[in-house]
Amino acid sequence: MKLIGPLTGFGTSIATSVLVIDQCTKLFVLHTVDFGADGLVRVTPFMDLVQTWNTGVSYGLFPQGVDGWWILGGLKLIAAIAFFIWLAQVWRPIEAMALGLLIGGALGNAIDRALYGAVFDFVSLHAFGYRWYVFNVADIAIVVGVVLLLYDSMLGRAVKSPPSSES
């Protein structure tokens, strides 16, 4: 099993960028935003900044509590390692980009779990009386990475494949 492939540097640079941006935005919001008594800052008519500590999986599902941080943090770390091994095998830039986004997002949230026992989420979108889940940059990267992998597996590879000939 090789750990360096033709697009490993590209994917790793994306992962590193996501990780740095994620951690910098979290630190910036944590240390500079005054959430006030109501716990939120209105940024636009459809977006607020809030301070939320997610002890569960995505969207707060299956909360582990502050003491169980190592379970989900460990799973994120294992996922990042598995994605890195996969990254070393890819030949398509879109797949390398997707894996870089997944690695950076997983590591960003794993760092939060190690430092705080929970993931710091702070962006809250809302419109027409509906509120979506609170998220962070790492979560955005993970979602975009999954969408790119799905696109590549359903459409990207199919477009590059020659049509089958029936005799």
C-alpha positions as CSV (number, residue, x, y, z in Angstrom):
1,M,0.0,0.0,0.0
2,K,1.5,3.3,-1.1
3,L,1.0,6.4,1.0
4,I,2.0,9.0,-1.7
5,G,0.2,9.2,-5.0
6,P,0.2,11.7,-7.8
7,L,-2.4,13.9,-6.2
8,T,-1.5,13.4,-2.5
9,G,0.1,16.9,-2.3
10,F,-2.9,18.5,-3.9
11,G,-5.4,16.8,-1.5
12,T,-3.1,17.4,1.5
13,S,-2.9,21.1,0.7
14,I,-6.7,21.3,0.6
15,A,-6.9,19.4,3.9
16,T,-4.4,21.8,5.5
17,S,-6.2,24.9,4.2
18,V,-9.5,23.6,5.5
19,L,-8.0,22.8,8.9
20,V,-6.3,26.2,9.2
21,I,-9.4,28.2,8.1
22,D,-11.7,26.1,10.4
23,Q,-9.5,26.5,13.5
24,C,-8.9,30.2,12.8
25,T,-12.6,31.0,12.3
26,K,-13.5,29.1,15.5
27,L,-10.8,30.9,17.5
28,F,-11.8,34.3,16.1
29,V,-15.5,33.8,16.9
30,L,-14.7,32.3,20.3
31,H,-12.4,35.1,21.4
32,T,-13.8,38.2,19.7
33,V,-17.6,37.8,19.4
34,D,-19.7,39.0,22.3
35,F,-22.8,36.8,22.2
36,G,-24.6,38.9,24.8
37,A,-27.4,37.8,27.0
38,D,-29.5,36.2,24.3
39,G,-26.5,34.1,23.0
40,L,-26.6,35.3,19.4
41,V,-25.4,37.9,17.1
42,R,-27.5,38.8,14.0
43,V,-25.2,39.1,11.0
44,T,-27.8,39.2,8.2
45,P,-31.6,38.7,8.0
46,F,-30.9,35.0,7.4
47,M,-27.7,34.3,9.4
48,D,-26.8,34.6,13.0
49,L,-23.7,33.7,15.0
50,V,-24.4,31.5,18.0
51,Q,-22.3,29.6,20.5
52,T,-23.1,25.9,20.4
53,W,-21.1,23.0,21.7
54,N,-21.9,19.8,19.8
55,T,-21.1,16.7,21.9
56,G,-22.8,14.4,19.3
57,V,-22.3,13.3,15.8
58,S,-23.6,15.5,12.9
59,Y,-26.5,17.7,13.8
60,G,-26.1,16.8,17.5
61,L,-27.2,13.2,17.1
62,F,-26.1,10.6,19.6
63,P,-24.6,13.0,22.1
64,Q,-21.6,11.5,24.0
65,G,-21.2,14.0,26.8
66,V,-18.1,15.8,27.5
67,D,-16.4,12.7,28.9
68,G,-17.1,10.7,25.7
69,W,-15.2,13.1,23.4
70,W,-12.5,10.5,22.7
71,I,-15.0,8.1,21.1
72,L,-16.1,10.5,18.4
73,G,-12.8,12.3,18.2
74,G,-11.1,8.9,17.7
75,L,-13.6,8.0,15.0
76,K,-12.9,11.3,13.2
77,L,-9.1,10.6,13.4
78,I,-9.5,7.1,12.0
79,A,-11.7,8.4,9.2
80,A,-9.1,11.1,8.3
81,I,-6.4,8.3,8.2
82,A,-8.6,6.1,6.0
83,F,-9.3,9.1,3.7
84,F,-5.6,9.9,3.5
85,I,-4.8,6.3,2.4
86,W,-7.6,6.5,-0.2
87,L,-6.1,9.9,-1.3
88,A,-2.8,8.2,-2.1
89,Q,-4.6,6.0,-4.6
90,V,-6.6,8.5,-6.6
91,W,-5.8,9.9,-10.1
92,R,-8.7,12.4,-10.5
93,P,-8.4,15.9,-9.1
94,I,-12.1,16.1,-8.1
95,E,-11.7,13.0,-6.0
96,A,-8.5,14.3,-4.4
97,M,-10.2,17.6,-3.7
98,A,-13.2,15.8,-2.1
99,L,-10.9,13.7,0.1
100,G,-8.9,16.8,1.1
101,L,-12.1,18.5,2.2
102,L,-13.1,15.4,4.2
103,I,-9.7,15.1,5.9
104,G,-9.5,18.7,6.8
105,G,-13.0,18.8,8.1
106,A,-12.6,15.6,10.1
107,L,-9.4,16.8,11.7
108,G,-10.8,20.2,12.5
109,N,-13.7,18.7,14.4
110,A,-11.4,16.1,16.0
111,I,-9.2,18.9,17.3
112,D,-12.2,20.6,18.9
113,R,-13.2,17.4,20.6
114,A,-9.6,17.0,22.0
115,L,-9.4,20.6,23.2
116,Y,-12.9,21.2,24.4
117,G,-14.7,17.9,24.7
118,A,-17.2,19.0,22.0
119,V,-17.2,20.7,18.5
120,F,-17.7,24.4,18.4
121,D,-20.5,25.3,16.0
122,F,-21.4,28.9,15.4
123,V,-23.2,29.6,12.1
124,S,-27.0,29.5,12.2
125,L,-29.0,30.0,8.9
126,H,-32.7,30.7,9.0
127,A,-35.4,31.8,6.6
128,F,-39.2,31.9,6.5
129,G,-39.5,30.8,10.1
130,Y,-37.2,27.7,9.6
131,R,-33.8,27.3,11.3
132,W,-31.2,24.9,9.9
133,Y,-28.6,23.2,11.9
134,V,-25.8,25.2,13.5
135,F,-22.5,24.4,11.8
136,N,-18.8,25.5,11.2
137,V,-16.3,25.6,8.4
138,A,-15.3,21.9,9.0
139,D,-18.9,20.9,8.6
140,I,-19.2,22.8,5.3
141,A,-16.0,21.1,4.0
142,I,-17.3,17.6,5.0
143,V,-20.7,18.2,3.2
144,V,-19.0,19.6,0.1
145,G,-16.5,16.7,0.1
146,V,-19.3,14.1,0.3
147,V,-21.3,15.9,-2.5
148,L,-18.1,15.9,-4.7
149,L,-17.6,12.2,-4.1
150,L,-21.2,11.4,-4.9
151,Y,-21.0,13.6,-8.1
152,D,-17.8,11.9,-9.1
153,S,-19.1,8.4,-8.5
154,M,-22.5,9.0,-10.3
155,L,-21.6,11.4,-13.0
156,G,-17.9,12.1,-13.2
157,R,-16.7,8.5,-13.9
158,A,-19.7,7.7,-16.1
159,V,-18.9,10.7,-18.4
160,K,-15.3,9.4,-18.8
161,S,-16.3,5.8,-19.5
162,P,-16.9,4.8,-23.1
163,P,-20.4,3.6,-24.0
164,S,-20.9,-0.1,-23.8
165,S,-21.4,-1.8,-27.1
166,E,-24.1,-4.4,-27.4
167,S,-23.7,-7.1,-30.0
